């Protein structure tokens, strides 16, 4: 059996835009037709969204190559279709009426049940899958890493605009998602059977319709032997995706090592963790964040430093320390995508200028 963290992969979600005006486009089916036979490209909830998934990777160089490949495939299809793509939590037009949910029985059922929540689900994530072959271990590791998830959100925040206005948040995507009944901090369970019973209870009660509607910030995958870390906004910069993925893997490796060593896990109350997630969504890397383990407000760079110190042994073990420490330093220096978007608006380019910049940054590494 492979060790926890031996594999990783990334699912990236993209907004589909009509062009320089920044409007959302219901063009995902055209992109799917142009990429038919490409397993990496998948449908998403809204017609104005599309997703890519890397193959299973074993290291960051391999993951970078895979991400370049999936982005390139999708961008080439978009060029043929006359469409634009933006990897970001939101674009300014997110949350505005257009198109519909993808023509899929499951998505239509969810749309009919959840109504406005589904209508406004025009937000995109960067989801990291980290291999954990033992499902009981996966549940136990999630209980150990969940207090660090808000820090990942703060680092990746890229969704300040929604419904053509500045939301006042660095990640308004997190606020949009928080309205769903199974979103937020993952519940603590002693084993996978307990997690499964909880999910099946929610299905029987009619709260959710299937296992795919478990939207917690981290969850054991129902399909694969992985932990899926779902809290990060989609990142326009490819290097930021790699930083997020490496941090996710290091969290899993660190949690698994602590579990095997028999270390007592630090308990973080759900209400404090929800508060830390809200603060990360509100502030990003500017102002105060909340350290759930110390139950205290701290400046964002301090909390990020604590995360790196916690993960350094795992990052050195995987050979990722230099890339991650340099990458995090770069994010702290230049700010998040949310800050970049506000600078663009302040320069006078308007909301369409933000969309154009996000498209350019999504393509930049290609």
C-alpha positions in Angstrom: 0.0 0.0 0.0 1.3 3.4 -0.9 2.0 5.9 1.9 -0.3 8.8 2.5 0.7 11.7 0.2 2.4 9.5 -2.4 0.1 10.8 -5.1 -1.7 14.0 -5.8 -3.8 15.6 -8.5 -5.7 18.9 -9.1 -9.1 19.7 -10.4 -9.3 23.3 -11.8 -12.6 25.0 -12.5 -12.8 27.8 -15.1 -15.3 30.5 -16.0 -16.3 30.6 -19.7 -16.5 34.2 -21.0 -17.8 35.6 -24.3 -14.9 37.9 -24.9 -13.4 41.3 -23.9 -16.7 42.5 -22.4 -16.2 40.0 -19.5 -19.7 38.5 -19.8 -20.3 34.9 -18.9 -21.0 32.6 -21.8 -23.1 29.3 -21.8 -20.3 27.9 -24.0 -19.2 24.8 -22.0 -20.9 22.4 -24.3 -19.0 23.8 -27.3 -15.7 23.3 -25.4 -16.7 19.7 -24.5 -17.5 19.0 -28.1 -14.1 20.4 -29.2 -12.3 18.3 -26.5 -14.3 15.1 -27.0 -12.1 12.1 -26.0 -10.0 14.2 -23.6 -10.5 12.7 -20.2 -9.0 15.8 -18.6 -11.9 18.1 -19.5 -15.2 17.6 -17.7 -18.6 19.4 -17.4 -19.4 21.5 -14.4 -22.6 22.7 -12.7 -23.3 25.8 -14.8 -23.1 26.1 -18.6 -20.7 29.0 -18.0 -18.2 26.8 -16.2 -15.9 23.9 -17.1 -13.4 21.8 -15.2 -10.1 20.0 -15.9 -8.6 17.2 -13.9 -4.9 16.2 -14.0 -3.9 12.5 -14.1 -2.5 11.0 -10.9 0.9 12.6 -10.2 3.7 11.8 -7.8 5.7 15.0 -7.6 5.4 18.7 -8.3 7.3 18.7 -11.6 5.0 16.1 -12.9 2.0 18.0 -11.6 3.2 21.2 -13.3 3.5 19.4 -16.6 0.0 17.9 -16.2 -1.5 21.3 -15.3 0.2 22.9 -18.3 -1.2 20.2 -20.5 -4.8 20.5 -19.2 -4.8 24.3 -19.4 -3.3 24.2 -22.8 -5.9 21.7 -24.1 -8.8 23.8 -22.8 -7.4 27.2 -23.9 -6.8 25.8 -27.5 -10.5 24.7 -27.6 -11.6 28.1 -26.3 -9.6 29.8 -29.0 -11.3 27.7 -31.7 -14.7 28.5 -30.2 -14.0 32.2 -29.8 -14.3 32.0 -26.0 -12.2 33.1 -23.1 -11.3 31.3 -19.9 -10.6 32.6 -16.4 -9.3 30.5 -13.5 -10.5 32.6 -10.5 -13.0 32.1 -7.7 -15.4 34.6 -9.4 -15.4 37.0 -12.3 -17.3 40.3 -11.9 -20.3 38.8 -13.8 -20.6 35.9 -11.4 -24.0 35.6 -9.8 -25.8 37.3 -12.7 -28.7 35.6 -14.5 -27.6 33.8 -17.6 -27.7 30.4 -19.2 -28.7 27.5 -17.0 -27.3 24.5 -15.2 -25.6 22.0 -17.5 -28.2 19.7 -19.2 -27.7 16.8 -16.9 -30.5 15.1 -14.9 -28.5 15.3 -11.6 -27.7 19.0 -12.0 -31.2 19.9 -13.0 -32.5 18.0 -9.9 -30.2 20.0 -7.7 -31.2 23.2 -9.4 -34.9 22.6 -8.9 -34.4 21.8 -5.2 -32.0 24.6 -4.2 -33.2 27.3 -6.5 -31.3 30.6 -6.0 -28.4 28.8 -4.4 -28.0 26.9 -7.6 -28.6 29.9 -9.8 -25.8 31.8 -8.1 -23.4 28.9 -8.1 -21.1 30.6 -10.6 -17.9 30.2 -8.5 -14.8 28.2 -9.2 -12.4 26.3 -7.0 -9.0 24.7 -7.1 -9.5 21.2 -5.6 -6.5 19.1 -4.6 -6.7 15.3 -4.4 -4.1 13.7 -2.1 -3.7 9.9 -2.0 -4.6 8.2 1.2 -5.3 4.5 0.5 -6.7 3.7 4.0 -10.2 5.4 4.3 -10.1 5.3 8.1 -6.8 7.1 8.0 -8.2 9.6 5.6 -11.0 10.6 8.1 -8.5 10.8 11.0 -6.1 13.0 8.9 -8.9 15.4 8.0 -9.6 15.9 11.7 -5.9 16.8 12.2 -5.6 19.2 9.3 -8.9 21.0 9.2 -7.7 23.9 11.4 -5.2 25.0 8.7 -7.8 25.1 5.9 -8.7 28.8 6.4 -5.0 29.7 5.8 -5.2 28.0 2.4 -8.3 30.1 1.6 -6.5 33.3 2.5 -3.5 32.5 0.3 -5.7 31.6 -2.7 -8.4 34.3 -2.4 -9.4 35.4 -5.9 -13.1 36.3 -5.7 -13.7 39.9 -4.5 -16.3 40.7 -7.2 -19.8 39.2 -7.5 -22.9 40.5 -9.4 -20.8 43.3 -10.9 -19.9 44.8 -7.5 -17.1 44.7 -5.0 -18.3 42.3 -2.3 -15.9 43.7 0.3 -14.5 40.1 0.7 -11.3 38.7 -0.6 -13.1 35.4 -1.3 -16.8 35.9 -1.8 -16.8 32.4 -3.3 -16.5 31.1 0.2 -19.5 33.1 1.3 -21.6 31.8 -1.7 -20.7 28.2 -0.8 -21.4 28.7 2.9 -25.1 28.7 2.2 -25.2 25.1 1.2 -26.2 22.6 3.9 -23.0 20.5 3.7 -20.4 23.2 3.4 -17.7 24.5 5.8 -15.5 22.7 8.3 -15.5 18.9 7.9 -17.1 17.1 10.8 -14.9 15.0 13.0 -15.5 11.2 12.8 -13.5 8.3 14.3 -13.5 6.3 11.1 -14.9 6.1 7.6 -17.9 4.1 8.6 -19.0 6.9 10.9 -18.5 9.4 8.1 -20.5 7.3 5.7 -23.4 6.8 8.2 -23.6 10.6 8.6 -23.7 11.2 4.9 -26.3 8.5 4.3 -28.4 10.0 7.1 -28.4 13.3 5.3 -29.4 11.6 2.1 -32.3 9.7 3.7 -33.4 12.9 5.4 -33.6 14.7 2.1 -30.9 17.3 3.0 -28.8 16.3 0.0 -29.5 14.0 -2.8 -26.2 12.0 -3.1 -22.6 11.6 -1.9 -21.4 14.2 -4.5 -23.2 16.9 -2.5 -20.9 16.6 0.4 -19.2 20.0 0.0 -17.1 20.2 3.1 -13.8 22.1 2.9 -12.1 18.7 3.0 -13.6 15.3 2.5 -12.7 11.7 1.9 -13.4 11.0 -1.7 -16.3 8.7 -2.3 -14.8 7.5 -5.6 -11.1 7.5 -5.1 -8.6 6.6 -2.3 -7.9 10.2 -1.6 -8.6 13.2 0.6 -10.1 16.0 -1.4 -9.2 19.5 -0.1 -11.8 21.9 -1.6 -11.3 25.2 0.2 -9.1 27.1 -2.2 -10.4 29.5 -4.8 -9.4 28.8 -8.4 -6.0 30.4 -9.0 -5.2 32.4 -12.2 -1.4 32.0 -11.7 -0.2 28.4 -12.3 2.6 28.8 -9.8 0.0 29.5 -7.1 -1.8 26.3 -7.9 1.4 24.4 -7.3 1.9 26.1 -4.0 -1.6 25.2 -2.9 -1.2 21.6 -4.0 2.1 21.2 -2.2 0.7 22.6 1.0 -2.3 20.3 0.8 -0.1 17.3 0.3 2.1 18.4 3.2 -0.9 18.8 5.5 -1.9 15.2 4.7 1.6 13.8 5.2 2.0 15.7 8.5 -1.4 14.5 9.7 -0.8 10.9 8.8 2.6 11.0 10.5 1.0 12.4 13.7 -1.7 9.7 13.6 0.9 6.9 13.3 2.9 8.4 16.1 -0.1 8.4 18.3 0.0 12.1 19.0 -3.1 13.6 20.6 -4.9 15.8 18.0 -5.6 19.4 18.7 -9.3 20.0 18.9 -10.7 23.1 17.2 -14.4 23.9 17.9 -16.6 24.1 14.8 -17.8 27.6 15.6 -14.2 28.9 16.0 -13.2 27.2 12.7 -16.2 28.7 10.9 -15.1 32.1 12.3 -11.6 31.6 11.0 -12.9 30.6 7.6 -15.1 33.7 7.5 -12.2 35.9 8.5 -10.0 34.4 5.8 -12.7 35.0 3.2 -13.2 38.6 4.4 -9.5 39.6 4.8 -7.4 37.4 2.6 -3.8 38.2 3.4 -4.5 41.8 4.6 -5.3 42.5 8.2 -5.9 40.0 10.9 -6.6 36.3 10.5 -7.5 33.8 13.2 -5.3 31.0 14.4 -7.8 28.3 15.4 -5.3 26.3 17.3 -4.2 29.3 19.5 -7.7 30.8 19.4 -6.2 34.3 18.8 -6.1 36.9 16.1 -2.8 37.2 14.3 -1.5 39.1 11.3 -1.8 37.1 8.1 2.0 36.7 7.5 2.4 35.4 11.0 -0.3 32.7 10.5 1.2 31.7 7.2 4.6 31.5 8.9 3.1 29.2 11.5 1.7 27.0 8.7 5.0 26.7 7.0 6.8 25.9 10.2 4.2 23.1 10.9 4.7 21.7 7.4 8.4 22.1 6.9 9.4 18.5 7.8 6.9 17.2 5.3 7.9 19.7 2.6 11.6 18.9 3.0 10.7 15.2 2.8 9.0 15.7 -0.5 11.6 18.1 -1.8 9.1 20.9 -2.1 10.3 23.2 0.7 12.2 25.7 -1.5 9.5 25.9 -4.1 6.8 26.4 -1.5 8.6 28.9 0.7 9.6 31.0 -2.3 6.1 30.7 -3.7 4.4 31.7 -0.5 6.9 34.6 -0.1 5.9 35.8 -3.6 2.2 35.7 -2.8 2.8 37.6 0.4 4.9 40.2 -1.5 2.5 40.8 -4.4 -0.7 40.0 -2.6 -3.5 37.7 -3.6 -5.5 37.8 -6.9 -8.2 39.6 -5.0 -5.8 42.4 -4.3 -4.6 42.4 -7.9 -8.2 42.7 -9.2 -8.9 45.7 -7.0 -5.8 47.4 -8.2 -6.9 46.9 -11.8 -10.3 48.4 -11.0 -8.6 51.3 -9.3 -6.5 51.9 -12.4 -9.6 52.8 -14.3 -9.9 49.7 -16.5 -13.3 48.9 -15.1 -14.9 45.5 -14.5 -14.2 44.3 -18.0 -10.5 45.1 -17.4 -10.6 42.7 -14.4 -12.0 39.9 -16.6 -9.4 40.5 -19.3 -6.6 40.5 -16.8 -7.8 37.2 -15.3 -7.9 35.6 -18.8 -4.4 36.8 -19.5 -3.0 35.5 -16.2 -4.8 32.1 -16.8 -2.9 31.8 -20.1 0.4 33.4 -19.0 2.3 30.2 -18.2 1.3 28.5 -21.5 
